[in-house]
């Protein structure tokens, strides 16, 4: 037992002795008196001294344990505060780095920028949130510092000053970015207005161009209205052309056209004319291995044409209701003639002319196996029988005679389903070979 413990033991023993013996009276007080070394300083019997010593040691041990737990708790509090300070310092550094590297601002917490859409990932928005969080945590740390001071702990003032300086820097950076965002917004508005004006001018120019084309102020799509060809590249039931002009009642006609077939098994149907009640009023057709046929009011005549060599050919067909006489011309030469084809039957008016498809009902219900595949041009119809020399002149390009009932014209032919129109010279057509 050391001297401190011995002294405390004696003091405790003296106090205990005075209390148990009833010597402490009201109005009296304890008096400490120096005792010579070796003298009996306590009237407690020696045999009880060991008991008192054990009790005092236990109490001192408990006091020391409590003090030790208090110190450990204070150390943990200080360590936690230091960890919080380090975390705040790290976040402040990240915020500064993010604010320096940011090049795009679309968020603003100020009332003057309420019209800018808010983006949760915006740097200005994040800086504002981070500053608010840092201020709250700094207030919490100051409160913890006050509590720590009461309990004997201390909070480094230099760290608090560092946090306050960095918060000030963040506020300055936030105001700077807000000003930059306002300038960028102004520039963006000016650029948007200029782009809108440019777009409106472009649209106006396009609309004027469309109006000019619709009015025909710049001329036809082709060098002349008749110099074009109709292309039907696939054997389908949806590619076709339609002639806007219909036919009057006729007692004779001549049909001429240029065509080039790309099919190896029947050329299909170059044209068909259907009227209500009779879809096969006039039809030119070749399908499968059958010969080319001319149908008038469902009556059939076989024509000696040979058109499946992939070359351009000029063909003409004449017919008159008197005795149903017909003639067939290929490349200006008459190759066949006959009679009794729908004799005394007038061609009915107000029907539909379809190029490239055979009509099972007026204007529709096409069959892909009967479709024409290839190109055609200069489809003309007259309400009379042309003379052989007229047919030869057209085929040889020595004369041009448009139809007086249907004349081949770009504005009179509509295309559907992917059929196209392209420029074509009538005399060059005669020389095409592929």
Order of alpha helices (4+ residues) and beta strands (2+ residues): alpha-alpha-alpha-alpha-beta-beta-beta-beta-beta-beta-beta-beta-beta-beta-beta-beta-alpha-beta-beta-alpha
